[in-house]
Amino acid sequence: MPFRLALVLLLLFAFGQAVASDSGTDRSMVVDRHVQHFTVEADGSYLLEVELVKTIASATAIERQAEQFIGFNASLDTVRSIEAWTTKADGRRIPVGLDGIREQQEAASSDAPMFQDTRIKAVIFPDVAVGDTLTLRYTVWRHTPLFPGHFEDFTVARPIPYGDFRLIYDLPASMSLQADATGFVPLALDSQPGRRRFGWRHAGGDNERIEHGSVSYLDYGRRLAVSTFPDYAAFARAYQERGATAARPDVAHTRLAPDTTRGIDDPHARALALSDWVRRNIRYVAVYLGPGGVVPHAASSVLASRYGDCKDHAVLLQALLAANGIDAGPALINGDNAYQLPAVPTLGVLNHVIVYVPGLQLYLDPTAGAVAGGFLPPGLLGKPVLLAATGEFAMTPVFQPAPSRTTTRFDIRRDGNSRFRVARTSGGANAEPYRDAMRATPQSARAGLVRRMLAGLGQTGDGLFEAGDTEARDGDFTVAFSGASDGFVQLPGPVALATTYNFWGGLGDAVFELGREPERRQDFVCPAIDAQDELRYALPPRTRVLALPKPVLVDDGRFYYRARYSRQGDMVVVKRRLQFRHTAATCTPDDYRQMRPALMRMMRDLRGQVVVQVR
């Protein structure tokens, strides 16, 4: 083999190995230098000095990187200085003028006067092209700490190439600093008399592709949590001290609570009724803990304004429960896809507040407008919570009933056209989300749903949408549609008929979603499944069934899956049942390796076909 060819092949092999081990790095932009320097005072206030230098490596990064946003809270922070410029490839420096720095309100709070202190400074870089370097320097003075006498910070490194990425914390010698670092290494720093400086730098290295359905990057990625709180119990006490008075009921609450629960004797049912009232009548303004502060507005003002963020919903529900003789308190939890907490307490992960009723061992999320009382949004299941009233850890339920039943029927004519009807019944935790989705879909838009669903199956046709009882307060919810599909099959055949039609996340969707990755290196969300599907084909007269798939039974201790196929007169009937319930809300890569054979068997079955021919 010629030397030059051998060298090329060697380089290609090395490149392939690098791509395989670093498949998650976004190389459209490089961070050359990123330094965050906190100078913390004894009362918890601090000065943050930031220098960010990044180079545009690809045109795809220009739109995303040509604006930099500085978030702050006008009640807590003062942005003291901003300096920014674009450095062209030829060395020219183009500064960002005053007209390129614009202050705007956080979008989520634009209609909410209570939250108009959550602001953004948008820094717009001029004349940005590939190869340019963008530099931003700014300082923010946090004059009013979230927790007086304490400091905490949480930093996540994005999966991009970093040069020099450092975080430095300069504190009074009287303040201790706990840290939990992954992908950051400590720095040895000198300290001034009476001060202590701590520092970490980004360790570099490869980034794996984020897998489909995986847990949050916060659970396994490069992140640094620091805190002056000695433990989570102290953190919980500080939160409770700042918010406890806001949950005290007043006259308005003592009137509303009995009215809402009149005729309901069971305490559990009363708690659900009050939670339902809050989630249906109080508008949610999405301002997270931290940027929006940790002190909720008084329950009286939340009731008067009829809106608030998560902590405001929580104090209102606590006040209503207290007025009804039911003790409850706030529970801090991650509202996104993180299932693990850092070793040190920080708001970076505990960014959501729900309500815990200890006497009923009941968790309620009054911000979850599409989830009925007594149930939690799926993303809150099986997660650690910090109970602010006691400082103890607890765990939300791993499982809640959420059955789904789908029946599909096609009446096929000899010309290949078909009449059809599909009905989906959702129960338990699934009922209210589907009911809420239908309530939010205007009547004028419902007519197009049938056509879009058929188009997704490669069919054309029209039909009638049956939205079900959207005003029901509880119980199962059934939504259906029926109509005609033109050219459904090409007869006389032979022709193959699919045995799976997935509408609104049916049984087949659940299996294929769970099995989308050939292998896994990251933990992933493992939701419980309880689904039944029944598909019927009414065949034209004198139709022969040339082939039916064989029945399938999978029962491996994790999955129970059964598929049966039968000919009943002029009807072909396909029945499937799937149950899956893991011991936790997440599964590991090892779990996936053990699950994969069962998933493969189920996916092969779901791709099976019935072959028919009209004589």
C-alpha positions as CSV (number, residue, x, y, z in Angstrom):
1,M,0.0,0.0,0.0
2,P,1.4,3.4,-0.9
3,F,2.5,5.5,2.1
4,R,0.3,8.4,1.2
5,L,-2.8,6.2,1.0
6,A,-1.9,4.5,4.3
7,L,-1.6,7.9,6.0
8,V,-5.0,9.0,4.7
9,L,-6.6,5.8,5.9
10,L,-4.9,6.2,9.3
11,L,-6.2,9.8,9.6
12,L,-9.7,8.8,8.6
13,F,-9.7,6.0,11.2
14,A,-8.4,8.4,13.9
15,F,-11.1,11.0,12.9
16,G,-13.8,8.3,13.1
17,Q,-12.7,7.3,16.5
18,A,-12.7,10.9,17.7
19,V,-16.2,11.4,16.3
20,A,-17.5,8.3,18.0
21,S,-16.2,9.3,21.4
22,D,-17.1,13.0,21.0
23,S,-20.4,12.9,19.2
24,G,-22.1,15.5,21.3
25,T,-19.8,18.6,21.0
26,D,-21.2,21.6,19.1
27,R,-18.2,22.9,17.2
28,S,-20.0,25.8,15.5
29,M,-18.6,28.1,18.2
30,V,-15.5,28.0,20.5
31,V,-15.3,29.6,23.9
32,D,-11.8,30.9,24.1
33,R,-12.1,32.4,27.6
34,H,-14.9,32.5,30.1
35,V,-14.2,33.7,33.6
36,Q,-16.8,34.3,36.3
37,H,-15.4,36.0,39.4
38,F,-17.7,36.4,42.5
39,T,-16.6,38.6,45.3
40,V,-19.0,37.7,48.2
41,E,-19.6,39.8,51.3
42,A,-20.6,38.5,54.7
43,D,-24.3,39.4,54.3
44,G,-24.5,37.3,51.1
45,S,-24.3,40.2,48.6
46,Y,-21.7,39.9,45.9
47,L,-20.1,41.4,42.9
48,L,-20.0,39.2,39.8
49,E,-17.4,40.1,37.1
50,V,-17.7,38.2,33.8
51,E,-15.4,38.0,30.8
52,L,-16.6,35.9,27.8
53,V,-14.6,35.6,24.6
54,K,-15.9,33.3,21.9
55,T,-15.0,32.6,18.2
56,I,-17.6,32.0,15.5
57,A,-16.5,28.8,13.7
58,S,-19.6,28.2,11.6
59,A,-22.3,30.2,9.9
60,T,-24.9,28.3,11.8
61,A,-23.7,29.9,15.0
62,I,-24.1,33.5,13.9
63,E,-27.8,33.9,14.6
64,R,-27.5,32.2,18.0
65,Q,-24.4,33.8,19.2
66,A,-24.6,37.4,17.8
67,E,-26.8,38.3,20.8
68,Q,-25.8,37.7,24.3
69,F,-28.3,37.9,27.2
70,I,-27.6,39.0,30.7
71,G,-30.5,38.1,33.1
72,F,-31.0,40.0,36.3
73,N,-33.6,40.9,38.9
74,A,-34.1,44.7,39.1
75,S,-35.2,44.3,42.8
76,L,-32.1,42.4,43.7
77,D,-29.4,43.4,41.2
78,T,-27.7,46.4,39.6
79,V,-25.9,45.9,36.3
80,R,-23.0,48.2,36.8
81,S,-21.1,47.9,33.5
82,I,-21.3,46.3,30.1
83,E,-18.5,46.4,27.5
84,A,-18.6,44.4,24.3
85,W,-17.1,44.3,20.8
86,T,-16.6,42.2,17.7
87,T,-13.1,41.5,16.6
88,K,-12.9,40.9,12.9
89,A,-10.5,38.3,11.3
90,D,-8.2,41.1,10.1
91,G,-7.9,42.5,13.7
92,R,-10.4,45.4,13.4
93,R,-12.4,46.0,16.6
94,I,-16.1,47.1,16.2
95,P,-17.6,48.1,19.6
96,V,-21.2,47.5,20.7
97,G,-22.7,51.0,21.0
98,L,-25.4,52.1,23.4
99,D,-28.0,51.3,20.9
100,G,-26.8,47.7,20.8
101,I,-27.5,47.2,24.5
102,R,-31.2,46.9,25.1
103,E,-33.1,46.2,28.3
104,Q,-36.3,44.2,28.1
105,Q,-38.6,42.3,30.3
106,E,-38.4,38.6,30.7
107,A,-41.0,37.3,28.2
108,A,-42.8,35.0,30.7
109,S,-43.5,38.0,33.0
110,S,-44.5,40.6,30.5
111,D,-48.2,40.5,31.5
112,A,-47.6,40.2,35.2
113,P,-46.9,43.4,37.2
114,M,-45.8,41.3,40.2
115,F,-42.9,40.0,38.2
116,Q,-41.8,43.0,36.1
117,D,-38.5,43.1,38.0
118,T,-37.2,40.1,36.1
119,R,-35.2,41.7,33.3
120,I,-32.8,41.0,30.5
121,K,-30.0,43.0,29.0
122,A,-29.7,42.0,25.3
123,V,-26.2,42.7,23.9
124,I,-26.3,42.8,20.1
125,F,-22.9,42.4,18.4
126,P,-22.4,44.2,15.1
127,D,-21.1,42.8,11.8
128,V,-20.6,39.2,12.9
129,A,-19.1,36.7,10.4
130,V,-17.4,33.3,10.5
131,G,-13.9,33.7,12.1
132,D,-14.9,36.7,14.2
133,T,-14.3,36.8,17.9
134,L,-17.0,38.3,20.2
135,T,-16.0,39.7,23.6
136,L,-18.3,40.6,26.4
137,R,-17.4,42.0,29.8
138,Y,-19.9,43.0,32.4
139,T,-20.4,43.3,36.2
140,V,-23.5,42.7,38.2
141,W,-23.9,43.8,41.9
142,R,-26.3,41.5,43.8
143,H,-27.1,44.1,46.6
144,T,-30.0,42.1,48.1
145,P,-29.1,38.4,48.6
146,L,-31.7,35.7,48.1
147,F,-30.7,34.2,51.5
148,P,-29.2,36.8,53.8
149,G,-25.8,35.7,55.1
150,H,-25.5,32.9,52.5
151,F,-24.3,32.4,49.0
152,E,-24.9,29.6,46.5
153,D,-24.2,29.2,42.8
154,F,-24.7,26.5,40.1
155,T,-22.9,26.4,36.8
156,V,-23.4,24.0,33.9
157,A,-20.8,23.7,31.1
158,R,-22.4,23.4,27.7
159,P,-21.2,20.7,25.3
160,I,-19.0,23.0,23.3
161,P,-15.2,23.4,23.0
162,Y,-13.7,25.4,25.8
163,G,-10.3,27.0,26.1
164,D,-10.0,28.7,29.5
165,F,-13.2,28.4,31.5
166,R,-12.8,29.3,35.2
167,L,-15.0,30.1,38.2
168,I,-13.5,32.0,41.1
169,Y,-15.2,32.7,44.5
170,D,-13.7,35.2,46.9
171,L,-15.4,35.0,50.3
172,P,-14.8,36.4,53.8
173,A,-12.7,34.0,55.8
174,S,-15.6,33.5,58.2
175,M,-17.7,31.9,55.4
176,S,-17.1,28.2,54.5
177,L,-17.8,27.0,50.9
178,Q,-19.0,23.5,50.1
179,A,-18.7,22.3,46.5
180,D,-19.7,19.4,44.3
181,A,-17.8,19.4,41.0
182,T,-18.1,17.1,38.0
183,G,-15.9,17.9,35.0
184,F,-14.3,20.8,36.9
185,V,-11.0,20.6,38.7
186,P,-9.9,22.8,41.7
187,L,-7.4,25.6,41.3
188,A,-4.8,26.6,43.9
189,L,-5.3,30.3,44.5
190,D,-3.8,32.8,46.9
191,S,-6.1,34.7,49.2
192,Q,-5.9,38.2,50.7
193,P,-5.9,38.7,54.5
194,G,-9.3,38.0,55.9
195,R,-10.5,36.4,52.7
196,R,-10.6,33.0,51.1
197,R,-10.5,32.3,47.4
198,F,-11.7,29.2,45.8
199,G,-11.5,28.3,42.1
200,W,-12.3,25.6,39.5
201,R,-11.5,25.3,35.9
202,H,-13.2,23.3,33.2
203,A,-11.4,20.0,32.7
204,G,-12.0,19.6,29.0
205,G,-12.7,16.3,27.3
206,D,-15.2,14.7,25.0
207,N,-18.9,15.1,25.0
208,E,-21.3,12.3,24.3
209,R,-24.4,12.8,22.2
210,I,-27.5,13.4,24.4
211,E,-29.5,10.3,23.9
212,H,-33.2,10.2,23.2
213,G,-35.2,10.3,26.4
214,S,-32.2,10.6,28.6
215,V,-32.2,12.3,32.0
216,S,-31.1,15.9,32.3
217,Y,-27.5,16.7,31.5
218,L,-27.4,18.1,35.1
219,D,-27.5,14.5,36.3
220,Y,-24.3,13.4,34.6
221,G,-22.7,16.3,32.8
222,R,-20.0,18.8,33.7
223,R,-21.4,21.1,36.5
224,L,-20.2,22.9,39.6
225,A,-22.4,23.5,42.6
226,V,-21.1,25.7,45.5
227,S,-22.9,26.8,48.6
228,T,-22.2,28.3,52.0
229,F,-25.1,26.2,53.5
230,P,-23.7,23.4,55.6
231,D,-26.4,21.0,54.4
232,Y,-29.9,20.8,52.8
233,A,-31.6,21.1,56.2
234,A,-30.1,24.6,56.7
235,F,-31.1,25.5,53.2
236,A,-34.7,24.4,53.8
237,R,-34.9,26.4,57.0
238,A,-33.7,29.5,55.1
239,Y,-36.4,29.0,52.5
240,Q,-39.1,28.4,55.1
241,E,-38.1,31.5,57.1
242,R,-38.5,33.7,54.0
243,G,-41.8,32.3,52.9
244,A,-43.8,31.0,55.8
245,T,-45.7,34.2,56.6
246,A,-46.9,34.5,53.0
247,A,-49.0,31.3,53.4
248,R,-51.1,32.6,56.4
249,P,-54.8,32.5,55.5
250,D,-56.9,35.7,55.8
251,V,-60.6,36.4,55.7
252,A,-60.8,35.8,51.9
253,H,-59.3,32.4,52.3
254,T,-61.5,31.4,55.2
255,R,-64.5,32.3,53.0
256,L,-63.3,30.6,49.8
257,A,-62.1,27.4,51.3
258,P,-65.4,26.2,52.9
259,D,-67.3,27.3,49.8
260,T,-65.0,25.2,47.6
261,T,-65.3,22.1,49.8
262,R,-69.0,22.4,50.8
263,G,-70.5,18.9,51.1
264,I,-67.1,17.1,51.0
265,D,-66.3,15.3,54.3
266,D,-63.2,13.3,53.3
267,P,-60.0,15.4,54.0
268,H,-58.3,13.8,50.9
269,A,-61.2,14.9,48.7
270,R,-61.2,18.4,50.2
271,A,-57.5,18.8,49.5
272,L,-58.0,17.7,45.9
273,A,-60.9,20.2,45.5
274,L,-58.8,23.1,46.8
275,S,-55.9,22.1,44.6
276,D,-58.2,21.9,41.6
277,W,-59.6,25.4,42.3
278,V,-56.1,26.9,42.4
279,R,-54.9,25.2,39.2
280,R,-58.1,26.2,37.3
281,N,-58.4,29.7,38.5
282,I,-54.9,31.0,39.1
283,R,-52.9,31.8,36.0
284,Y,-49.3,30.5,35.9
285,V,-46.5,32.9,35.2
286,A,-43.3,30.9,34.5
287,V,-40.7,32.6,36.6
288,Y,-38.3,30.1,38.2
289,L,-36.8,30.2,41.6
290,G,-33.6,32.1,41.8
291,P,-34.2,34.7,39.0
292,G,-37.7,35.4,40.4
293,G,-36.5,35.4,44.0
294,V,-37.4,32.9,46.8
295,V,-39.9,35.0,48.7
296,P,-43.4,34.3,47.5
297,H,-46.0,37.0,47.3
298,A,-48.6,36.9,50.1
299,A,-51.4,34.5,49.5
300,S,-53.9,37.3,49.7
301,S,-52.3,39.2,46.8
302,V,-52.0,36.0,44.7
303,L,-55.8,35.4,45.2
304,A,-56.5,39.0,44.3
305,S,-54.4,39.1,41.2
306,R,-55.3,35.6,40.1
307,Y,-51.8,34.8,38.8
308,G,-48.4,33.8,40.2
309,D,-45.4,31.6,39.8
310,C,-44.9,28.2,41.4
311,K,-44.1,29.5,44.9
312,D,-47.1,31.8,44.7
313,H,-49.5,29.0,43.7
314,A,-48.0,26.9,46.6
315,V,-48.6,29.6,49.3
316,L,-52.2,30.2,48.1
317,L,-53.0,26.5,48.2
318,Q,-51.3,26.2,51.7
319,A,-53.5,29.1,52.9
320,L,-56.7,27.5,51.6
321,L,-55.8,24.1,53.1
322,A,-55.0,25.8,56.4
323,A,-58.4,27.6,56.3
324,N,-59.9,24.1,55.9
325,G,-58.0,22.6,58.8
326,I,-55.4,20.8,56.7
327,D,-51.7,21.2,57.4
328,A,-49.4,21.5,54.4
329,G,-46.0,22.9,53.4
330,P,-43.8,23.6,50.4
331,A,-41.7,20.9,48.8
332,L,-38.7,21.9,46.7
333,I,-38.1,19.7,43.6
334,N,-36.6,19.8,40.1
335,G,-39.2,20.8,37.6
336,D,-37.3,19.7,34.6
337,N,-35.6,16.3,33.8
338,A,-33.1,16.1,36.6
339,Y,-33.5,13.2,39.1
340,Q,-30.4,13.7,41.3
341,L,-29.4,16.5,43.6
342,P,-25.8,17.8,44.0
343,A,-24.1,17.0,47.3
344,V,-24.4,20.7,48.3
345,P,-27.7,22.7,48.3
346,T,-28.4,25.0,45.4
347,L,-31.4,26.5,43.6
348,G,-29.8,25.5,40.3
349,V,-31.5,22.1,40.6
350,L,-34.3,22.8,43.1
351,N,-36.1,25.2,40.8
352,H,-39.8,24.3,41.4
353,V,-42.1,24.2,44.4
354,I,-45.1,22.0,45.0
355,V,-47.2,21.3,48.1
356,Y,-46.9,18.3,50.4
357,V,-49.8,17.4,52.8
358,P,-48.1,15.2,55.5
359,G,-51.3,14.0,57.1
360,L,-52.5,12.5,53.8
361,Q,-49.0,11.7,52.3
362,L,-50.2,13.7,49.3
363,Y,-48.2,15.8,46.8
364,L,-50.0,18.5,44.9
365,D,-48.8,20.7,42.0
366,P,-51.2,23.6,41.8
367,T,-49.4,25.0,38.7
368,A,-50.2,21.8,36.7
369,G,-53.2,23.1,34.8
370,A,-53.5,19.9,32.7
371,V,-53.1,17.4,35.5
372,A,-56.0,16.6,37.8
373,G,-55.7,16.9,41.6
374,G,-54.2,13.8,43.1
375,F,-51.9,13.2,40.2
376,L,-48.5,14.8,39.4
377,P,-47.1,15.7,36.0
378,P,-45.1,12.7,34.7
379,G,-41.8,14.7,35.0
380,L,-42.3,15.0,38.8
381,L,-42.6,11.3,39.5
382,G,-39.9,9.4,41.4
383,K,-37.9,12.5,42.3
384,P,-36.3,13.6,45.6
385,V,-38.0,16.5,47.3
386,L,-36.8,18.8,50.1
387,L,-39.6,19.5,52.6
388,A,-39.1,23.1,53.6
389,A,-41.0,22.7,56.9
390,T,-38.8,19.9,58.3
391,G,-35.6,20.0,56.2
392,E,-36.1,16.3,55.4
393,F,-35.8,14.6,52.1
394,A,-38.7,12.6,50.7
395,M,-39.6,11.0,47.3
396,T,-42.6,11.6,45.1
397,P,-44.5,8.5,44.0
398,V,-42.8,6.5,41.3
399,F,-46.1,5.3,39.8
400,Q,-49.6,6.6,39.3
401,P,-52.3,4.8,37.2
402,A,-52.5,6.1,33.6
403,P,-54.2,3.4,31.5
404,S,-55.0,4.0,27.8
405,R,-57.3,2.0,25.5
406,T,-57.5,2.4,21.8
407,T,-59.9,0.8,19.4
408,T,-59.6,1.1,15.6
409,R,-61.9,-0.2,12.9
410,F,-61.6,0.0,9.1
411,D,-64.5,-1.2,6.9
412,I,-62.8,-1.9,3.6
413,R,-64.8,-1.8,0.4
414,R,-64.0,-3.7,-2.8
415,D,-62.8,-0.5,-4.5
416,G,-60.1,-0.2,-1.8
417,N,-61.7,2.8,-0.1
418,S,-62.5,2.5,3.6
419,R,-64.7,3.8,6.4
420,F,-63.0,4.1,9.7
421,R,-63.4,4.9,13.4
422,V,-60.8,5.4,16.0
423,A,-61.5,5.9,19.7
424,R,-58.9,6.6,22.5
425,T,-59.9,6.3,26.1
426,S,-57.5,7.7,28.7
427,G,-57.8,7.1,32.4
428,G,-56.1,8.1,35.7
429,A,-53.4,10.6,35.2
430,N,-53.8,10.5,31.4
431,A,-57.4,11.7,31.4
432,E,-57.1,15.4,32.2
433,P,-54.1,16.1,29.8
434,Y,-56.2,14.9,26.9
435,R,-59.3,16.6,28.1
436,D,-57.4,19.8,28.6
437,A,-55.9,19.5,25.1
438,M,-59.4,19.2,23.6
439,R,-60.6,22.2,25.6
440,A,-57.7,24.2,24.2
441,T,-58.4,23.2,20.5
442,P,-61.0,25.5,18.9
443,Q,-64.0,24.0,17.2
444,S,-62.7,25.4,13.9
445,A,-59.4,23.6,14.3
446,R,-60.9,20.2,15.2
447,A,-62.2,19.6,11.7
448,G,-58.6,19.6,10.4
449,L,-57.3,17.1,12.9
450,V,-58.8,14.1,11.1
451,R,-57.1,15.1,7.8
452,R,-53.8,15.7,9.5
453,M,-53.9,12.3,11.3
454,L,-54.7,10.6,8.0
455,A,-51.9,12.5,6.2
456,G,-49.5,11.2,8.9
457,L,-50.4,7.7,7.8
458,G,-50.0,8.5,4.1
459,Q,-53.8,8.6,3.6
460,T,-56.2,11.1,2.3
461,G,-59.8,11.6,3.4
462,D,-62.1,13.5,5.7
463,G,-64.2,12.8,8.8
464,L,-65.8,13.9,12.0
465,F,-63.9,14.6,15.2
466,E,-65.6,13.7,18.5
467,A,-64.0,15.7,21.2
468,G,-65.7,13.9,24.2
469,D,-66.9,15.5,27.4
470,T,-64.4,18.2,27.9
471,E,-66.3,19.7,30.9
472,A,-66.2,16.6,33.0
473,R,-64.3,17.1,36.3
474,D,-62.9,13.6,36.6
475,G,-63.2,10.0,35.3
476,D,-62.0,8.6,32.0
477,F,-61.9,10.7,28.8
478,T,-62.7,9.4,25.4
479,V,-61.9,11.2,22.1
480,A,-62.6,9.7,18.7
481,F,-62.8,10.4,15.0
482,S,-64.5,8.7,12.1
483,G,-64.8,9.2,8.4
484,A,-63.5,7.9,5.0
485,S,-60.1,7.2,3.6
486,D,-59.7,7.3,-0.1
487,G,-57.6,4.5,-1.7
488,F,-56.9,2.9,1.6
489,V,-55.6,-0.3,-0.1
490,Q,-55.0,-1.4,-3.7
491,L,-57.3,-4.3,-4.3
492,P,-57.8,-7.1,-5.4
493,G,-54.2,-7.6,-4.1
494,P,-52.5,-9.5,-2.7
495,V,-52.1,-6.6,-0.3
496,A,-50.5,-6.2,3.1
497,L,-52.4,-4.5,5.9
498,A,-50.5,-2.9,8.8
499,T,-51.3,-4.2,12.2
500,T,-50.4,-1.0,14.1
501,Y,-51.8,2.5,13.8
502,N,-50.5,4.9,16.4
503,F,-52.9,7.7,17.3
504,W,-52.0,10.2,20.1
505,G,-49.3,8.1,21.7
506,G,-50.7,4.6,21.5
507,L,-49.2,1.3,22.5
508,G,-46.9,1.1,19.5
509,D,-45.6,4.7,20.0
510,A,-44.7,3.7,23.6
511,V,-42.7,0.7,22.5
512,F,-40.9,2.5,19.7
513,E,-40.1,5.5,21.9
514,L,-38.6,3.3,24.5
515,G,-36.5,1.4,22.0
516,R,-35.2,4.2,19.8
517,E,-31.6,3.9,20.9
518,P,-29.6,0.9,19.8
519,E,-27.6,1.2,23.0
520,R,-27.4,3.6,25.9
521,R,-24.6,5.2,28.0
522,Q,-26.9,7.6,29.9
523,D,-29.7,7.0,32.4
524,F,-33.1,7.6,30.8
525,V,-36.7,8.2,31.8
526,C,-38.6,5.0,32.2
527,P,-42.3,5.7,32.4
528,A,-44.8,3.1,33.4
529,I,-47.0,1.9,30.5
530,D,-50.5,0.4,30.7
531,A,-52.0,0.2,27.2
532,Q,-54.4,-1.9,25.2
533,D,-55.0,-1.7,21.5
534,E,-57.6,-3.4,19.4
535,L,-57.6,-3.2,15.6
536,R,-60.4,-4.6,13.4
537,Y,-60.5,-4.9,9.6
538,A,-64.0,-5.6,8.1
539,L,-63.1,-7.2,4.8
540,P,-65.0,-7.2,1.6
541,P,-67.0,-10.3,0.6
542,R,-64.9,-13.2,-0.9
543,T,-61.6,-12.0,0.7
544,R,-59.0,-14.6,1.5
545,V,-56.6,-14.0,4.4
546,L,-53.3,-15.3,3.0
547,A,-51.2,-14.7,6.1
548,L,-51.7,-13.8,9.7
549,P,-48.8,-13.1,12.1
550,K,-48.2,-15.6,14.8
551,P,-49.2,-14.7,18.4
552,V,-46.5,-13.2,20.6
553,L,-46.1,-13.4,24.3
554,V,-43.3,-11.5,26.2
555,D,-43.2,-11.8,29.9
556,D,-39.7,-11.1,31.3
557,G,-40.4,-9.6,34.7
558,R,-40.3,-6.1,33.3
559,F,-42.6,-6.3,30.3
560,Y,-45.9,-8.1,29.8
561,Y,-46.8,-7.9,26.2
562,R,-49.3,-10.1,24.3
563,A,-50.4,-9.9,20.7
564,R,-53.1,-12.1,19.2
565,Y,-54.4,-12.3,15.6
566,S,-57.6,-14.0,14.5
567,R,-60.1,-14.3,11.7
568,Q,-63.7,-13.9,12.9
569,G,-66.1,-14.2,9.9
570,D,-65.3,-11.3,7.6
571,M,-63.3,-9.6,10.3
572,V,-59.6,-9.7,11.1
573,V,-59.0,-8.8,14.7
574,V,-55.6,-7.8,16.2
575,K,-55.5,-7.4,20.0
576,R,-52.4,-6.2,22.0
577,R,-51.8,-5.6,25.6
578,L,-48.7,-4.0,27.1
579,Q,-47.8,-3.4,30.8
580,F,-44.4,-2.0,31.9
581,R,-43.5,-0.8,35.4
582,H,-40.0,-0.2,36.6
583,T,-39.0,0.1,40.2
584,A,-37.8,3.7,39.6
585,A,-38.7,6.6,37.4
586,T,-35.4,6.2,35.5
587,C,-33.5,3.2,34.1
588,T,-29.8,2.6,33.7
589,P,-27.8,1.6,30.6
590,D,-27.6,-1.9,32.2
591,D,-31.3,-2.0,32.5
592,Y,-31.6,-1.1,28.8
593,R,-29.2,-3.9,27.8
594,Q,-31.5,-6.4,29.6
595,M,-34.7,-4.8,28.2
596,R,-33.4,-4.7,24.6
597,P,-34.3,-8.3,23.6
598,A,-37.9,-7.9,24.7
599,L,-38.1,-4.5,23.0
600,M,-36.8,-6.0,19.7
601,R,-39.4,-8.8,19.9
602,M,-42.2,-6.3,20.4
603,M,-41.0,-3.9,17.7
604,R,-40.8,-6.8,15.2
605,D,-44.3,-7.8,16.1
606,L,-45.6,-4.3,15.7
607,R,-44.2,-4.2,12.2
608,G,-46.1,-7.4,11.3
609,Q,-48.7,-7.4,8.5
610,V,-51.9,-9.2,7.5
611,V,-51.9,-10.3,3.8
612,V,-55.3,-10.5,2.1
613,Q,-56.6,-10.9,-1.5
614,V,-60.0,-10.4,-2.9
615,R,-61.2,-13.1,-5.2
